């Protein structure tokens, strides 16, 4: 299998991982993407470059949405911690 086809497969796998929220798999996927990208050559793989680009754009959008959601949750948890924390004694003692 050519590096371009392998990269496209990994990018599709990454999309599934993001949709399924299996974030623990992203580190392995990133390593494989880097390996295949380093092996690409325009002469051999150029015909798949547009498909790779389009899949990478889809994945980037999914990653952006995921990060926005995580930041929102982080803010909510931080606010919740401030609302429930009390200093000193309550009316009950």
C-alpha positions in Angstrom: 0.0 0.0 0.0 1.3 3.4 -0.9 2.0 5.9 1.9 -0.7 8.2 0.5 -3.4 5.4 0.7 -2.1 4.5 4.2 -2.3 8.1 5.3 -5.8 8.5 3.9 -6.8 5.4 5.8 -5.3 6.7 9.1 -7.1 10.1 8.5 -10.4 8.3 8.1 -9.6 6.3 11.3 -8.9 9.6 13.1 -12.2 11.0 12.0 -14.0 7.9 13.5 -12.0 8.2 16.7 -13.0 11.9 17.0 -16.7 11.2 16.3 -16.7 8.3 18.8 -14.7 10.3 21.4 -12.0 7.7 21.8 -9.3 10.3 22.4 -6.9 7.8 23.9 -6.2 6.6 20.4 -5.1 10.0 19.0 -1.4 9.7 20.1 -0.9 6.5 18.1 -2.7 8.0 15.1 -0.6 11.1 15.2 2.6 9.0 15.1 1.3 7.0 12.1 0.3 10.2 10.3 3.8 11.6 10.8 5.4 8.4 9.5 3.3 8.3 6.3 3.6 12.1 5.7 7.4 11.7 5.7 7.2 9.0 3.1 4.9 11.0 0.6 6.3 11.9 -2.8 4.4 14.0 -5.4 5.5 11.7 -8.2 4.0 8.6 -6.6 1.2 10.0 -4.4 0.2 13.2 -6.0 -3.2 11.9 -7.3 -4.4 11.4 -3.7 -3.2 14.7 -2.3 -6.6 16.4 -2.7 -8.4 13.6 -0.9 -5.9 13.7 1.9 -6.3 17.5 2.1 -10.1 17.3 2.2 -10.0 14.6 4.9 -7.5 16.6 7.0 -9.8 19.6 6.8 -12.7 17.5 8.1 -10.6 16.2 10.9 -9.4 19.7 11.8 -13.0 20.9 12.1 -13.9 18.0 14.3 -10.8 18.6 16.5 -11.8 22.3 16.8 -15.3 21.4 17.9 -13.9 18.9 20.4 -11.5 21.5 21.9 -14.2 24.1 22.1 -16.4 21.6 24.0 -13.6 20.7 26.4 -12.8 24.3 27.1 -16.5 24.9 27.8 -16.6 22.0 30.3 -13.4 23.2 31.9 -14.9 26.6 32.5 -18.2 25.1 33.9 -16.2 22.9 36.3 -14.1 25.8 37.4 -17.2 27.9 38.0 -18.9 25.1 39.8 -15.9 24.7 42.2 -16.0 28.4 43.0 -19.8 28.4 43.7 -19.7 25.4 46.0 -16.6 26.4 48.0 -17.1 28.2 51.2 -14.7 29.9 53.6 -15.5 29.8 57.3 -18.6 28.5 58.9 -22.2 28.2 57.6 -25.4 29.0 59.4 -25.5 25.4 60.6 -22.1 25.8 62.3 
